[in-house]
């Protein structure tokens, strides 16, 4: 099976025993083996597409399966299976992909590098694009040209920043309760603003393309607590100050401090998203803004609203 490059090479009745439909074994990304991804492909819809492709060729085959990409939060403790996304994949139908960006890639205390899309050793934006390239080659019945992207909390930080850089690859995004956000402000550097985006990522932000993406912001109406409390952020600020003092003295800071140097205070997420919506609206970017009644910072209480938003667009 290692010699297979595409499901087109496999008779439909052998796709399941070859682990090419249903729950796919977690795959390391060839271009960045430190990260990996899970994939679920609903068997019957994909078999139908595969049969049509083998008989009639891709030009006359049925419409490809849309792809939902779920970006995990800081804990990295769940993927599509734990979140009940398999029933969603079967009913829509669509394929579901869940990347895994492990903690500790830039030092023992690195929790957040993937959220910023760029760090000392990782370009998580390029990693996702690489995953899409691999899926497109191996599963040509899945549409990777424009994906549906969702994330909550830390995952939402990744999602809205990826939206800025690659709107042409996105059909729709669901952005749930990020702890910090990047604004479209050219007076501030990344990740607070976008002044140096072209230098860092080699792309130019195109607001007209961003406006063409279907965007949902969502947050609980009680998601107003500061993560860790004020004392935690006072301690973290002191740690950053000590690290900066080492740089001034010409001493290289410990590698494990890299993860906290870029960590911003997680503020009131409800107010953060309200502010982001206002700034986007002033820039002509319209969104669907859902405030979930009775929810604090609880992803599963909000997930159903994300899936309802995305399902309606996928079915079109």
C-alpha positions as a Markdown table, in Angstrom:
| # | Residue | x | y | z |
|---|---|---|---|---|
| 1 | Unk | 0.0 | 0.0 | 0.0 |
| 2 | Unk | 3.0 | 2.3 | 0.5 |
| 3 | Unk | 3.3 | 2.5 | -3.3 |
| 4 | Unk | -0.2 | 3.9 | -3.8 |
| 5 | Unk | -0.4 | 7.5 | -4.6 |
| 6 | Unk | -4.1 | 8.0 | -5.1 |
| 7 | Unk | -7.5 | 6.3 | -4.4 |
| 8 | Unk | -8.0 | 6.3 | -8.2 |
| 9 | Unk | -5.6 | 3.4 | -8.2 |
| 10 | Unk | -7.7 | 1.3 | -5.8 |
| 11 | Unk | -10.9 | -0.6 | -6.7 |
| 12 | Unk | -13.7 | 0.9 | -4.6 |
| 13 | Unk | -14.3 | -2.4 | -2.8 |
| 14 | Unk | -10.7 | -2.3 | -1.5 |
| 15 | Unk | -10.7 | 1.3 | -0.2 |
| 16 | Unk | -11.9 | 0.2 | 3.3 |
| 17 | Unk | -9.4 | -2.6 | 3.9 |
| 18 | Unk | -6.6 | -0.3 | 2.5 |
| 19 | Unk | -7.6 | 2.2 | 5.3 |
| 20 | Unk | -8.4 | 4.8 | 2.6 |
| 21 | Unk | -12.0 | 5.6 | 3.7 |
| 22 | Unk | -13.6 | 5.8 | 7.1 |
| 23 | Unk | -11.2 | 6.6 | 9.9 |
| 24 | Unk | -7.8 | 7.1 | 8.4 |
| 25 | Unk | -4.7 | 6.3 | 10.6 |
| 26 | Unk | -3.1 | 9.5 | 11.8 |
| 27 | Unk | -0.5 | 10.6 | 9.2 |
| 28 | Unk | 2.7 | 12.5 | 9.7 |
| 29 | Unk | 3.1 | 15.4 | 7.3 |
| 30 | Unk | 5.9 | 14.6 | 4.9 |
| 31 | Unk | 7.2 | 18.1 | 4.7 |
| 32 | Unk | 7.1 | 18.6 | 8.5 |
| 33 | Unk | 7.0 | 15.2 | 10.3 |
| 34 | Unk | 6.7 | 16.8 | 13.8 |
| 35 | Unk | 3.1 | 17.6 | 12.9 |
| 36 | Unk | 0.4 | 15.2 | 11.8 |
| 37 | Unk | -3.3 | 15.0 | 11.0 |
| 38 | Unk | -6.3 | 12.8 | 11.4 |
| 39 | Unk | -8.8 | 12.3 | 8.6 |
| 40 | Unk | -12.3 | 10.9 | 8.4 |
| 41 | Unk | -13.9 | 10.2 | 5.0 |
| 42 | Unk | -17.5 | 9.0 | 4.9 |
| 43 | Unk | -17.2 | 5.6 | 3.1 |
| 44 | Unk | -20.4 | 5.4 | 1.0 |
| 45 | Unk | -20.2 | 9.0 | -0.5 |
| 46 | Unk | -16.5 | 8.6 | -1.3 |
| 47 | Unk | -17.0 | 5.2 | -2.9 |
| 48 | Unk | -19.7 | 6.7 | -5.2 |
| 49 | Unk | -17.3 | 9.5 | -6.2 |
| 50 | Unk | -14.4 | 7.0 | -6.7 |
| 51 | Unk | -16.5 | 4.7 | -8.9 |
| 52 | Unk | -17.6 | 7.7 | -11.1 |
| 53 | Unk | -14.0 | 8.9 | -11.4 |
| 54 | Unk | -12.7 | 5.5 | -12.5 |
| 55 | Unk | -15.5 | 5.1 | -15.1 |
| 56 | Unk | -16.1 | 8.6 | -16.4 |
| 57 | Unk | -13.0 | 10.5 | -15.4 |
| 58 | Unk | -12.8 | 13.5 | -13.1 |
| 59 | Unk | -14.4 | 15.9 | -15.6 |
| 60 | Unk | -17.8 | 14.2 | -15.4 |
| 61 | Unk | -17.6 | 12.7 | -11.9 |
| 62 | Unk | -20.0 | 13.9 | -9.1 |
| 63 | Unk | -19.2 | 16.9 | -7.0 |
| 64 | Unk | -16.3 | 16.3 | -4.7 |
| 65 | Unk | -16.7 | 16.0 | -0.9 |
| 66 | Unk | -16.2 | 19.3 | 0.9 |
| 67 | Unk | -13.5 | 19.3 | 3.6 |
| 68 | Unk | -14.0 | 20.5 | 7.1 |
| 69 | Unk | -10.7 | 21.3 | 8.9 |
| 70 | Unk | -10.9 | 21.4 | 12.7 |
| 71 | Unk | -8.0 | 23.3 | 14.5 |
| 72 | Unk | -7.5 | 22.2 | 18.1 |
| 73 | Unk | -7.1 | 24.4 | 21.1 |
| 74 | Unk | -4.2 | 24.8 | 23.6 |
| 75 | Unk | -4.9 | 21.5 | 25.4 |
| 76 | Unk | -4.8 | 19.4 | 22.2 |
| 77 | Unk | -7.0 | 16.9 | 24.1 |
| 78 | Unk | -9.6 | 16.2 | 21.5 |
| 79 | Unk | -10.0 | 15.7 | 17.8 |
| 80 | Unk | -12.9 | 15.1 | 15.4 |
| 81 | Unk | -13.8 | 11.7 | 17.0 |
| 82 | Unk | -14.1 | 13.1 | 20.6 |
| 83 | Unk | -16.1 | 16.0 | 19.3 |
| 84 | Unk | -18.7 | 14.0 | 17.5 |
| 85 | Unk | -17.8 | 15.2 | 14.1 |
| 86 | Unk | -18.1 | 11.8 | 12.4 |
| 87 | Unk | -22.0 | 11.9 | 12.5 |
| 88 | Unk | -21.7 | 15.4 | 11.0 |
| 89 | Unk | -19.3 | 14.1 | 8.2 |
| 90 | Unk | -21.8 | 11.3 | 7.4 |
| 91 | Unk | -24.9 | 13.4 | 7.3 |
| 92 | Unk | -23.6 | 16.4 | 5.4 |
| 93 | Unk | -21.6 | 14.6 | 3.8 |
| 94 | Unk | -18.1 | 15.9 | 4.0 |
| 95 | Unk | -14.6 | 14.8 | 4.9 |
| 96 | Unk | -13.1 | 16.0 | 8.2 |
| 97 | Unk | -9.4 | 16.7 | 8.9 |
| 98 | Unk | -7.9 | 17.5 | 12.3 |
| 99 | Unk | -4.3 | 18.6 | 12.3 |
| 100 | Unk | -2.2 | 18.1 | 15.4 |
| 101 | Unk | 0.5 | 20.7 | 16.3 |
| 102 | Unk | 2.2 | 19.3 | 19.4 |
| 103 | Unk | 3.2 | 21.4 | 22.3 |
| 104 | Unk | 6.9 | 21.9 | 23.0 |
| 105 | Unk | 8.1 | 22.4 | 19.4 |
| 106 | Unk | 9.9 | 25.6 | 20.3 |
| 107 | Unk | 10.9 | 24.6 | 23.9 |
| 108 | Unk | 9.4 | 22.8 | 26.9 |
| 109 | Unk | 6.9 | 25.7 | 27.6 |
| 110 | Unk | 5.8 | 26.3 | 24.1 |
| 111 | Unk | 2.1 | 26.0 | 23.9 |
| 112 | Unk | 1.2 | 28.7 | 21.4 |
| 113 | Unk | 3.5 | 28.8 | 18.5 |
| 114 | Unk | 1.1 | 27.2 | 16.1 |
| 115 | Unk | -1.5 | 29.9 | 16.8 |
| 116 | Unk | 0.7 | 32.6 | 15.5 |
| 117 | Unk | 1.4 | 30.7 | 12.2 |
| 118 | Unk | 5.1 | 31.5 | 12.4 |
| 119 | Unk | 7.7 | 30.7 | 15.1 |
| 120 | Unk | 11.4 | 30.0 | 15.4 |
| 121 | Unk | 11.1 | 26.5 | 14.0 |
| 122 | Unk | 7.5 | 26.1 | 12.7 |
| 123 | Unk | 5.4 | 27.6 | 9.9 |
| 124 | Unk | 2.0 | 26.2 | 10.9 |
| 125 | Unk | 0.4 | 28.0 | 8.0 |
| 126 | Unk | 2.6 | 26.1 | 5.5 |
| 127 | Unk | 2.0 | 22.9 | 7.4 |
| 128 | Unk | -1.7 | 23.1 | 6.8 |
| 129 | Unk | -1.2 | 23.9 | 3.1 |
| 130 | Unk | 1.1 | 20.9 | 2.9 |
| 131 | Unk | -1.6 | 18.7 | 4.5 |
| 132 | Unk | -4.1 | 19.9 | 1.9 |
| 133 | Unk | -1.7 | 19.1 | -0.9 |
| 134 | Unk | -1.2 | 15.6 | 0.4 |
| 135 | Unk | -5.0 | 15.0 | 0.7 |
| 136 | Unk | -5.6 | 16.4 | -2.8 |
| 137 | Unk | -3.1 | 13.9 | -4.2 |
| 138 | Unk | -4.1 | 10.9 | -2.3 |
| 139 | Unk | -7.9 | 11.5 | -2.2 |
| 140 | Unk | -8.8 | 13.4 | -5.4 |
| 141 | Unk | -12.5 | 13.0 | -4.5 |
| 142 | Unk | -12.1 | 15.6 | -1.7 |
| 143 | Unk | -12.2 | 19.2 | -2.6 |
| 144 | Unk | -9.2 | 21.0 | -1.1 |
| 145 | Unk | -9.3 | 24.0 | -3.3 |
| 146 | Unk | -11.6 | 25.9 | -0.8 |
| 147 | Unk | -12.0 | 24.4 | 2.7 |
| 148 | Unk | -14.3 | 25.0 | 5.6 |
| 149 | Unk | -12.1 | 25.9 | 8.7 |
| 150 | Unk | -13.2 | 26.0 | 12.3 |
| 151 | Unk | -11.5 | 26.5 | 15.6 |
| 152 | Unk | -12.3 | 27.4 | 19.2 |
| 153 | Unk | -10.1 | 29.3 | 21.7 |
| 154 | Unk | -6.5 | 28.6 | 20.6 |
| 155 | Unk | -7.8 | 27.1 | 17.4 |
| 156 | Unk | -9.7 | 30.3 | 16.6 |
| 157 | Unk | -6.5 | 32.3 | 16.9 |
| 158 | Unk | -5.0 | 30.1 | 14.1 |
| 159 | Unk | -8.2 | 30.3 | 12.0 |
| 160 | Unk | -8.6 | 34.1 | 11.9 |
| 161 | Unk | -4.9 | 34.6 | 11.2 |
| 162 | Unk | -5.0 | 32.0 | 8.4 |
| 163 | Unk | -8.0 | 33.8 | 7.0 |
| 164 | Unk | -5.9 | 37.0 | 6.7 |
| 165 | Unk | -3.2 | 35.2 | 4.7 |
| 166 | Unk | -5.0 | 32.7 | 2.6 |
| 167 | Unk | -8.7 | 33.8 | 2.0 |
| 168 | Unk | -8.6 | 32.3 | -1.5 |
| 169 | Unk | -8.3 | 28.9 | 0.1 |
| 170 | Unk | -11.4 | 29.3 | 2.3 |
| 171 | Unk | -15.1 | 28.9 | 1.6 |
| 172 | Unk | -16.1 | 29.6 | 5.2 |
| 173 | Unk | -14.6 | 30.0 | 8.7 |
| 174 | Unk | -16.0 | 29.7 | 12.2 |
| 175 | Unk | -14.0 | 31.6 | 14.8 |
| 176 | Unk | -14.9 | 30.7 | 18.4 |
| 177 | Unk | -13.8 | 32.7 | 21.4 |
| 178 | Unk | -10.1 | 33.4 | 20.7 |
| 179 | Unk | -8.1 | 34.7 | 23.7 |
| 180 | Unk | -6.3 | 37.2 | 21.6 |
| 181 | Unk | -6.7 | 38.5 | 18.1 |
| 182 | Unk | -4.7 | 40.1 | 15.3 |
| 183 | Unk | -6.3 | 43.3 | 13.9 |
| 184 | Unk | -6.0 | 44.6 | 10.3 |
| 185 | Unk | -3.8 | 47.5 | 11.5 |
| 186 | Unk | -0.7 | 48.4 | 9.6 |
| 187 | Unk | 0.7 | 50.5 | 12.5 |
| 188 | Unk | 1.4 | 47.3 | 14.6 |
| 189 | Unk | 3.6 | 44.3 | 13.9 |
| 190 | Unk | 2.5 | 40.7 | 13.9 |
| 191 | Unk | 0.8 | 39.2 | 15.8 |
| 192 | Unk | -0.9 | 42.3 | 17.2 |
| 193 | Unk | -1.3 | 43.9 | 13.7 |
| 194 | Unk | -0.2 | 43.3 | 10.1 |
| 195 | Unk | 2.6 | 45.8 | 9.5 |
| 196 | Unk | 5.2 | 43.2 | 8.7 |
| 197 | Unk | 3.1 | 40.4 | 7.2 |
| 198 | Unk | 4.7 | 40.5 | 3.7 |
| 199 | Unk | 8.2 | 40.3 | 5.3 |
| 200 | Unk | 7.3 | 37.5 | 7.6 |
| 201 | Unk | 5.0 | 35.3 | 5.4 |
| 202 | Unk | 5.7 | 36.4 | 1.8 |
| 203 | Unk | 2.1 | 37.3 | 1.1 |
| 204 | Unk | 0.1 | 40.4 | 0.8 |
| 205 | Unk | -3.2 | 40.7 | 2.7 |
| 206 | Unk | -6.1 | 41.1 | 0.3 |
| 207 | Unk | -9.1 | 42.5 | 2.1 |
| 208 | Unk | -11.3 | 42.1 | -1.0 |
| 209 | Unk | -10.8 | 38.4 | -0.9 |
| 210 | Unk | -11.4 | 38.2 | 2.8 |
| 211 | Unk | -14.8 | 39.9 | 2.2 |
| 212 | Unk | -15.7 | 37.0 | -0.1 |
| 213 | Unk | -15.3 | 34.4 | 2.7 |
| 214 | Unk | -18.3 | 33.4 | 4.8 |
| 215 | Unk | -17.3 | 34.3 | 8.4 |
| 216 | Unk | -18.8 | 33.4 | 11.7 |
| 217 | Unk | -17.7 | 34.8 | 15.1 |
| 218 | Unk | -19.1 | 33.1 | 18.1 |
| 219 | Unk | -18.7 | 33.3 | 21.9 |
| 220 | Unk | -20.6 | 32.5 | 25.1 |
| 221 | Unk | -22.5 | 35.4 | 26.7 |
| 222 | Unk | -20.7 | 34.6 | 30.0 |
| 223 | Unk | -17.2 | 34.2 | 28.5 |
| 224 | Unk | -15.9 | 37.1 | 30.5 |
| 225 | Unk | -13.4 | 35.7 | 32.8 |
| 226 | Unk | -9.6 | 36.4 | 32.4 |
| 227 | Unk | -7.8 | 33.1 | 32.0 |
| 228 | Unk | -5.6 | 32.3 | 35.0 |
| 229 | Unk | -6.6 | 35.5 | 36.8 |
| 230 | Unk | -4.8 | 38.8 | 37.2 |
| 231 | Unk | -2.0 | 37.3 | 39.5 |
| 232 | Unk | -1.0 | 34.8 | 36.8 |
| 233 | Unk | -0.5 | 37.5 | 34.2 |
| 234 | Unk | 1.4 | 39.7 | 36.7 |
| 235 | Unk | 3.8 | 36.7 | 37.3 |
| 236 | Unk | 4.1 | 36.1 | 33.5 |
| 237 | Unk | 4.9 | 39.7 | 32.9 |
| 238 | Unk | 7.7 | 39.6 | 35.4 |
| 239 | Unk | 9.0 | 36.4 | 33.7 |
| 240 | Unk | 9.0 | 38.2 | 30.3 |
| 241 | Unk | 10.8 | 41.2 | 31.9 |
| 242 | Unk | 13.5 | 39.0 | 33.3 |
| 243 | Unk | 13.9 | 37.3 | 29.9 |
| 244 | Unk | 14.2 | 40.7 | 28.2 |
| 245 | Unk | 16.8 | 41.8 | 30.7 |
| 246 | Unk | 19.0 | 38.9 | 29.7 |
| 247 | Unk | 18.9 | 40.0 | 26.1 |
| 248 | Unk | 19.9 | 43.5 | 27.1 |
| 249 | Unk | 22.8 | 42.1 | 29.0 |
| 250 | Unk | 23.9 | 40.1 | 26.0 |
| 251 | Unk | 22.8 | 36.8 | 27.4 |
| 252 | Unk | 20.8 | 34.4 | 25.3 |
| 253 | Unk | 17.5 | 33.6 | 27.1 |
| 254 | Unk | 16.8 | 30.0 | 27.9 |
| 255 | Unk | 15.1 | 28.2 | 25.0 |
| 256 | Unk | 12.2 | 27.1 | 27.2 |
| 257 | Unk | 11.3 | 30.8 | 27.8 |
| 258 | Unk | 10.5 | 31.3 | 24.1 |
| 259 | Unk | 7.0 | 30.1 | 24.5 |
| 260 | Unk | 6.0 | 32.7 | 27.0 |
| 261 | Unk | 7.7 | 35.7 | 25.4 |
| 262 | Unk | 4.9 | 36.0 | 22.8 |
| 263 | Unk | 2.0 | 35.0 | 25.0 |
| 264 | Unk | -0.4 | 37.9 | 25.4 |
| 265 | Unk | -2.9 | 38.3 | 28.2 |
| 266 | Unk | -6.1 | 36.4 | 27.5 |
| 267 | Unk | -8.7 | 39.1 | 28.1 |
| 268 | Unk | -12.5 | 39.1 | 28.2 |
| 269 | Unk | -13.2 | 37.0 | 25.1 |
| 270 | Unk | -16.7 | 38.4 | 24.7 |
| 271 | Unk | -15.4 | 42.0 | 24.5 |
| 272 | Unk | -12.5 | 40.9 | 22.4 |
| 273 | Unk | -14.8 | 39.5 | 19.7 |
| 274 | Unk | -17.1 | 42.5 | 19.9 |
| 275 | Unk | -14.2 | 44.8 | 19.2 |
| 276 | Unk | -13.0 | 42.6 | 16.4 |
| 277 | Unk | -16.4 | 42.6 | 14.8 |
| 278 | Unk | -16.6 | 46.4 | 15.0 |
| 279 | Unk | -13.2 | 46.8 | 13.4 |
| 280 | Unk | -14.0 | 44.4 | 10.6 |
| 281 | Unk | -17.3 | 46.0 | 10.0 |
| 282 | Unk | -15.6 | 49.4 | 9.7 |
| 283 | Unk | -13.4 | 47.8 | 7.1 |
| 284 | Unk | -16.3 | 46.4 | 5.1 |
| 285 | Unk | -15.9 | 42.8 | 6.4 |
| 286 | Unk | -19.3 | 41.5 | 7.4 |
| 287 | Unk | -19.7 | 38.5 | 9.6 |
| 288 | Unk | -22.4 | 36.4 | 11.3 |
| 289 | Unk | -21.9 | 37.1 | 15.1 |
| 290 | Unk | -23.5 | 34.5 | 17.4 |
| 291 | Unk | -23.5 | 35.0 | 21.1 |
| 292 | Unk | -24.4 | 31.7 | 22.8 |
| 293 | Unk | -26.7 | 32.1 | 25.7 |
| 294 | Unk | -25.7 | 30.4 | 28.9 |
| 295 | Unk | -22.2 | 29.5 | 27.8 |
| 296 | Unk | -18.9 | 30.4 | 29.4 |
| 297 | Unk | -15.6 | 29.4 | 27.7 |
| 298 | Unk | -17.2 | 26.0 | 26.8 |
| 299 | Unk | -16.4 | 24.8 | 23.3 |
| 300 | Unk | -18.9 | 22.0 | 23.2 |
| 301 | Unk | -21.8 | 24.3 | 24.0 |
| 302 | Unk | -20.7 | 26.5 | 21.1 |
| 303 | Unk | -19.8 | 23.7 | 18.6 |
| 304 | Unk | -23.3 | 23.0 | 17.4 |
| 305 | Unk | -23.7 | 26.6 | 16.3 |
| 306 | Unk | -20.5 | 26.4 | 14.3 |
| 307 | Unk | -21.6 | 23.2 | 12.6 |
| 308 | Unk | -25.0 | 24.6 | 11.8 |
| 309 | Unk | -23.4 | 27.6 | 10.1 |
| 310 | Unk | -21.0 | 25.5 | 8.1 |
| 311 | Unk | -23.4 | 22.7 | 7.2 |
| 312 | Unk | -25.8 | 25.2 | 5.5 |
| 313 | Unk | -22.9 | 26.5 | 3.3 |
| 314 | Unk | -21.6 | 23.0 | 2.5 |
| 315 | Unk | -25.0 | 21.8 | 1.3 |
| 316 | Unk | -25.1 | 24.7 | -1.2 |
